[in-house]
Amino acid sequence: MSKTTFITVAAMLLAATTARAQQPKSPNPPQTKPPAESEQRTPAKGEPPQSAKPSEAPVTGVNIKVDVTITDKAGPGEPAKKVISMITGNGQNNSIRSSAHVRVSNLSAPGAVPSFSYREVKINVDARPLVLGENKIRLNFGLQYEPQVPTVPQAITPGVGTEPVRDTGTASLNEILTLTLESGKPMMVSQAADPASDRQITVEVTATILK
């Protein structure tokens, strides 16, 4: 190879190398940041929504005392009071069933031999307390109260004689409530009137965290 040809080839190689070095480098494609696990993705059309984060289980090892006071006032005189108490675990269902049969005089004609029948009376309480923190308690509360209804006493009418004992009927109170209570502080949760008489039934509930 002649000297002139060698110089020409070397010059061409040098020019090609210089041109390649001067070409601009293509920028790297932007990297996509993976979505955080805590971010909620909007579901596509027709896709079921993401389920919510499950709620924490109730704290175990904690007991709550639930006191229910029923004040039953019918007519003059002191009202009758019924007190029901129960102790249940945090977040647990608890029930009390109390019933009895009372004798009721049936209607009879004046001078006839009186007859009697029996009627069931009951107090049923359901409670599920849940500690919310900061001394607060959420209480699912149910009450069924069917008390004894007093009968009208015998009366003497001039010229007629003794009137029979009259049964005044039945009474009942049923309620289902969801309450937020402060531990140890009583709250009057209902006050109901008997639609057939002047009877009034008041319910007071206290929930106390036992430590």
C-alpha positions in Angstrom: 0.0 0.0 0.0 1.4 3.4 -0.9 2.0 6.1 1.7 -0.7 8.3 0.2 -3.4 5.6 0.4 -2.5 4.8 4.0 -2.8 8.5 5.0 -6.2 8.8 3.2 -7.7 5.7 5.0 -6.5 6.9 8.4 -8.1 10.3 7.8 -11.4 8.7 7.0 -11.4 6.5 10.1 -10.5 9.5 12.3 -13.4 11.5 10.8 -15.9 8.7 11.4 -14.8 8.3 15.0 -15.1 12.1 15.6 -18.6 12.2 14.1 -19.8 9.4 16.2 -18.5 11.0 19.4 -20.2 14.3 18.5 -23.7 12.7 18.1 -26.1 13.7 21.0 -27.0 10.8 23.3 -30.7 10.0 23.5 -32.1 10.7 26.9 -33.0 7.8 29.2 -36.8 7.1 29.4 -38.4 8.4 32.5 -38.8 5.8 35.2 -42.3 5.3 36.5 -42.7 5.4 40.3 -44.6 2.4 41.5 -47.8 3.3 43.3 -47.6 3.2 47.1 -49.4 0.4 48.8 -51.4 2.9 50.9 -52.8 4.7 47.9 -56.3 3.6 46.8 -56.7 2.8 43.2 -59.9 3.8 41.5 -61.6 0.6 40.2 -62.3 0.3 36.5 -65.8 0.2 35.1 -67.4 -3.1 36.0 -64.7 -3.9 38.6 -65.8 -4.6 42.1 -64.7 -1.9 44.6 -61.7 -2.6 46.9 -62.7 -3.9 50.3 -62.2 -1.6 53.2 -59.5 -2.2 55.7 -61.0 -4.6 58.4 -61.7 -3.0 61.7 -59.6 -3.9 64.7 -60.8 -6.7 67.0 -62.2 -5.6 70.4 -59.7 -5.5 73.2 -59.9 -8.7 75.2 -59.5 -9.2 78.9 -61.8 -6.2 79.7 -65.2 -6.6 81.4 -68.0 -4.1 81.4 -70.8 -4.0 84.0 -74.2 -3.0 82.6 -76.9 -1.8 85.0 -80.5 -1.2 83.8 -83.1 0.6 86.1 -86.7 0.5 85.1 -89.0 3.0 86.9 -92.7 2.1 86.5 -95.1 4.7 87.7 -98.9 4.1 87.6 -101.2 6.4 89.4 -100.5 8.0 92.9 -97.9 6.6 95.2 -94.3 5.6 94.9 -93.2 4.2 91.5 -92.0 0.6 91.3 -88.3 0.0 90.4 -86.7 -2.9 88.7 -82.9 -3.2 88.6 -81.1 -5.6 86.3 -77.3 -6.0 86.3 -75.0 -8.0 84.2 -71.2 -8.3 83.6 -70.0 -9.1 80.0 -66.8 -9.2 78.2 -65.8 -6.4 75.8 -67.6 -6.9 72.4 -69.5 -9.9 73.7 -73.3 -10.5 73.6 -75.0 -11.0 76.9 -78.7 -11.8 77.7 -80.9 -12.0 80.8 -84.3 -13.6 80.8 -86.6 -13.2 83.8 -90.3 -14.3 83.9 -93.0 -15.2 86.3 -96.7 -16.1 86.3 -99.1 -13.9 88.3 -102.7 -14.7 89.2 -105.3 -12.5 87.6 -109.0 -12.4 88.7 -111.4 -13.1 85.9 -114.6 -11.1 85.4 -117.5 -12.5 87.3 -121.0 -11.5 88.2 -121.8 -10.0 91.6 -122.0 -12.7 94.3 -120.5 -15.4 92.0 -117.5 -17.5 93.1 -114.4 -15.8 91.8 -112.2 -17.5 89.3 -108.6 -16.9 88.4 -106.1 -17.3 85.6 -102.4 -16.8 85.3 -100.6 -14.3 83.1 -96.9 -14.3 82.3 -94.8 -11.2 83.1 -91.2 -10.8 81.9 -88.1 -8.7 81.8 -85.7 -9.6 79.0 -82.4 -7.6 78.5 -79.8 -8.0 75.7 -76.6 -6.0 75.8 -73.3 -5.9 73.7 -70.8 -3.2 75.0 -67.7 -2.2 73.1 -65.0 0.1 74.6 -64.2 3.0 72.2 -61.4 4.5 74.2 -61.2 7.6 76.3 -63.7 6.1 78.8 -66.4 5.8 76.1 -68.5 2.7 75.5 -70.8 1.9 72.6 -73.7 -0.2 73.8 -76.2 -2.2 71.7 -79.1 -2.5 74.0 -82.5 -4.3 73.8 -85.3 -4.5 76.4 -88.6 -6.4 76.6 -90.7 -5.4 79.6 -94.1 -6.9 80.2 -95.1 -6.0 83.8 -98.0 -6.9 86.0 -101.0 -4.7 85.4 -102.9 -3.9 88.5 -106.6 -4.8 88.7 -109.3 -2.4 89.8 -110.4 -3.3 93.3 -113.9 -4.2 94.2 -116.3 -1.4 94.8 -119.6 -1.3 96.7 -122.4 0.4 94.8 -125.5 1.3 96.8 -128.5 -0.8 95.7 -126.3 -3.0 93.5 -123.8 -4.6 95.8 -120.2 -5.5 95.2 -118.9 -5.0 91.7 -116.5 -7.6 90.3 -112.8 -7.1 90.0 -112.0 -5.7 86.6 -108.8 -6.5 84.7 -107.3 -3.4 83.2 -105.5 -5.2 80.3 -101.8 -5.7 79.6 -98.8 -3.4 79.1 -95.5 -3.9 77.4 -92.4 -2.0 76.4 -90.0 -3.1 73.7 -87.0 -1.2 72.5 -83.7 -1.7 70.7 -81.1 1.1 71.1 -77.5 1.9 70.1 -76.0 4.2 72.7 -72.7 5.9 73.4 -72.1 6.1 77.1 -69.5 7.4 79.5 -68.1 4.8 81.8 -69.9 4.9 85.2 -72.3 7.7 84.3 -76.0 6.8 84.2 -78.1 8.0 81.2 -81.9 8.0 80.9 -82.4 6.4 77.5 -86.2 6.3 77.2 -89.4 7.5 78.7 -92.6 5.9 77.5 -96.2 6.5 78.2 -98.9 3.8 78.4 -101.4 4.6 75.6 -104.3 3.2 77.7 -103.6 4.9 81.1 -101.4 7.5 82.9 -98.7 4.9 83.4 -95.1 6.0 82.7 -92.1 3.8 82.2 -88.5 5.2 82.4 -85.4 3.3 81.5 -81.9 4.3 82.8 -78.7 2.6 81.7 -75.2 2.7 83.2 -72.1 1.0 81.6 -68.9 0.8 83.7 -65.5 -0.5 82.7 -64.2 -2.8 85.4 -60.5 -2.4 86.0 
